[in-house]
Amino acid sequence: MTETELNGEYDAWLDSIENDEGYYVECDEGHGWLPPRRVCPDCGSRALSAEPLPDGGTIATHSTITVATPQFEDDAPYVTAIADFGPVSVTGLVRGVDPQDVAIGDVVGLEVGERETTDDRAVVFRPR
């Protein structure tokens, strides 16, 4: 798969989140992954189906970035987190809360926002 194809699938996944139709792919063995996937990395199954993402996720880990690279300097300080949404883990930016108040176990919703520095779309978590 070319980089253009991968970016196209990622953009389509972001579009699905913006349209409240976020999904993950699941194999017939129940392993969940974020797209793009053509084969389950756990069992090798090619029988993948699109399943709806849960409405909320739980922050499993997070990091506050106070000194960013030039690519993200206008975003700092910002919190990057990994949140568990059912069988998949999603990486995103935590917004709508003071960085010092973000904690493991916080329940968050999933949406699409933009990076301050680049205006690129990004996965965003907001407290529920």
C-alpha positions in Angstrom: 0.0 0.0 0.0 1.4 3.4 -1.0 1.7 6.3 1.4 -1.0 8.1 -0.5 -3.3 5.1 -0.1 -2.5 4.9 3.6 -3.1 8.7 4.1 -6.4 8.3 2.1 -7.6 5.6 4.5 -6.5 7.6 7.5 -8.4 10.7 6.2 -11.5 8.5 5.5 -11.2 7.3 9.1 -11.0 10.9 10.4 -14.0 11.7 8.2 -16.0 8.8 9.8 -15.2 10.3 13.3 -16.4 13.7 12.2 -19.6 12.2 10.9 -20.2 10.3 14.3 -19.6 7.0 12.5 -16.1 6.2 13.9 -15.1 2.6 13.5 -12.4 0.0 14.0 -11.7 -3.2 12.2 -12.2 -6.6 13.9 -11.2 -10.0 12.7 -13.3 -13.1 13.2 -11.2 -14.0 16.2 -12.2 -10.7 18.0 -8.9 -8.8 17.6 -9.6 -5.1 17.1 -7.4 -2.6 15.2 -7.6 0.8 13.8 -7.6 1.2 10.0 -5.9 0.9 7.7 -5.6 -2.9 8.1 -6.0 -5.7 5.5 -4.7 -8.5 7.7 -5.0 -9.0 11.5 -1.5 -8.7 13.0 -2.4 -11.1 15.8 -3.8 -14.1 13.9 -3.3 -13.4 10.2 -7.0 -13.4 9.4 -8.1 -11.5 6.3 -11.8 -11.6 7.4 -12.0 -8.1 8.8 -15.2 -6.2 9.5 -15.9 -2.6 10.4 -17.3 -2.2 13.9 -18.6 1.0 15.6 -16.2 2.6 18.1 -17.6 2.9 21.6 -19.0 6.4 22.5 -16.4 6.9 25.2 -12.9 5.7 26.1 -10.6 5.7 29.1 -7.2 7.3 29.2 -4.6 4.6 29.8 -1.5 6.8 29.7 -0.7 10.4 28.9 2.2 12.8 28.6 2.2 16.6 28.8 4.5 18.3 26.2 5.7 21.7 27.3 8.7 22.1 25.0 7.7 21.0 21.5 9.6 20.5 18.3 9.2 23.4 15.8 6.5 21.4 14.0 4.2 21.7 17.0 5.6 24.7 18.9 2.3 26.7 18.7 0.4 23.7 20.2 2.5 23.6 23.4 1.7 22.9 26.1 -0.4 20.0 25.0 -1.3 16.5 26.3 -0.9 13.4 24.2 -2.8 10.4 25.5 -3.6 6.8 24.6 -7.2 6.0 25.4 -8.8 2.6 25.3 -12.1 2.4 23.3 -13.2 -1.1 23.7 -10.8 -3.5 21.9 -8.7 -0.7 20.4 -6.3 1.9 21.8 -6.4 5.4 20.1 -3.7 8.0 20.4 -4.8 11.7 20.4 -4.6 15.1 21.9 -6.5 15.9 25.1 -8.3 19.2 24.9 -10.9 21.0 27.0 -9.1 20.5 30.3 -6.1 21.9 32.0 -3.1 19.7 31.2 -2.4 19.3 34.9 -5.9 17.9 35.5 -5.5 15.0 33.0 -5.4 11.6 34.8 -5.3 7.9 34.0 -8.8 6.6 34.1 -10.5 9.8 32.8 -13.4 9.1 30.4 -13.1 10.9 27.1 -15.0 11.3 23.9 -13.4 11.2 20.5 -13.5 13.9 17.8 -11.4 15.5 15.1 -9.6 18.9 15.7 -6.7 20.7 14.2 -3.1 21.3 15.2 -2.4 24.9 16.1 0.9 25.0 14.3 0.1 23.2 11.1 -3.7 23.2 10.8 -3.5 19.5 10.1 -6.4 17.4 11.4 -5.8 15.4 14.5 -7.6 13.0 16.8 -8.8 14.9 19.9 -10.1 13.6 23.2 -12.5 15.7 25.3 -13.6 15.0 28.9 -17.0 13.4 29.2 
